[in-house]
Amino acid sequence: MHFAIPDTKELNDGNGSIFVGYNIHINGVFHCTVRYRQLHNLNEQLRKAFGAETLPLFPPKKILPLTGGQLEDRRILLEKYIQTLGQDSRLISSELLIGFLLSAQQETTSEKKQEMKLDIYTMNNFQITVRVLSTDRTEQVLLKVCKQIQLPLEYVRYFALFLIKKAENGDITMLRKLQDFESPYISHKSMQPSHKIVLRKSYWDINYDLELMTDPVSLNLLYVQTVSDIERGWIFCSNNVKMELVQFQARLEKKEYIEIARTLKYYGYIQFNTCFCDYPKPCTRVLVAIGGEELNLRIVGPGQLVKEGSFKVTRMRCWRITATHNKQIVAANSQSNDSILELSFEYLMSKDKLQWITISSDQAILMSVCLQSLVDELLLKKNGIDYKELSGSRGSWTYMKRDGSSQLISIDDPDVCPIGVVGETTNAKIPEFFSIKKLQEKFASVSFKTGKDFVENHAFEGIGDDDL
């Protein structure tokens, strides 16, 4: 999870007093504005729940009002603090942190709890309209969508809600996966009309397909997504195979269609927009795809793709996201991205040669999130842990509002039972080595480019000489 506090803003408490609000961005998108004392209260509850030794140092209180320089120092320290929280799977999946971020989003947008209609789409643009509470979190909305289309509960965990952008020419850009600490209604409300919430499968191991293909509803969801991906060129297909698929499609032989598609290149991958890479030489124009335990680069030449490179995630020792922001341009609640984002990963080219490779893309954060979820899924599978065994603990927590009053954090719903997600750990009791390592030294600030901070990849440690 990528947290940032790129800037602050002054807010009025309604009684004439001015206070500083810290703008929290998550996975590259503005999420909420909170006060220092709200984060301090969150830290105190986390200390009680998880132990002080588990948490990073929290910026100390000051008796006197902060100067401009001290305010900037506090912003940087708070950013380091919350970024470190975001790298601990137990903390980020805890009910306490999820409830805090969900409550903060609601308070920031002043969204009142009310029943609303929300449109969710499948990849073939079929519209599913569900009645949700404006404050429902992502898991609750996902379950309501799946219940409406009669998807069996045991298969819900294989799917997720994604935010996409659809251009006038029909091209689709994957923006991000909606997380459980946000309300899909609130998040979508702030987006442009071209942005839609879609229901897609959410796993990397295509062997999970076999179970889903036994149920007619999940089979249909797989089928419409596969047809869409092939039509958009996200899955490579020769003309002869395409003709064969068209015949299956005409006869509505969905299982046979998927079985053929599963053998095609880039099936089960997420495709990204054209971007730039410094490999094999600086400013190389490339297409990136992630899936199949790899990050794939296709070099874009004049009128055609001329070269392809494949980077196995198990050979990535670590990766990092760097960004530069123009603070005078980036507004706290702006959805525009006026920053330059880079994903860099250190790759084992040969037995004794490590090399940094950098990709410049406005989808760099999504690429990083995909890499982390792919590695998490690999590690769970490698260590024989079934995601179905994962379960989250429940507790009673409070959310401190900006005015100092408190409310009970409650993300439970009597009609909703918690679901696991393929490849994503919850706060179940899992050995520490099954998750990505904490960042050893977090970003000094996402607002400034740095080359020192990285995410270690535990899957890298299992490499043997036979793999090279």
Buried (B, 14 or more C-beta within 10 A) or exposed (E): BBBBBBBBEEBEEEEEEEEBBBBBBBBBBBBBBBBBEBBBBBBEBBBEBBEEEEBBEBBEEEEEEEEEEEBBEBBBBBBBBBBBBBBBBBBBBBBBBBBBBBBBBBBBBEBEEEEBEBEBBBBEEEEBEBEBBBBBBBBBBBBBBBBEBEBEEEBBBBBBBBBBBBEEEEEBBBBBBBBBBBBBBBBBEEBEEEBBBBBBBBBBBBEBBEEBBEBEBBBBBBBBBBBBBBBEEBBEBEEEBEEBBEEBBEEEBBBBBBBBBBEBEBBBBBBBEEBBBBBEEEEBEBBBBBBBBBBBBBBBEEEEEEEEBEBBBBBBBBBBBBBEBEEEEBBBEEEEBEBBBBBBBBBBEEEEEEEBBBBBBBBBBBBBBBBBBBBBBBBBBEEEBEBEEBEBBEEEBBBBBBEEEEEEBBBEBEEBEBBBBBBBBBBBEBEEEBBBBBBEEBBBBBBEBBEEBBBBBBBBEEBEEEEE
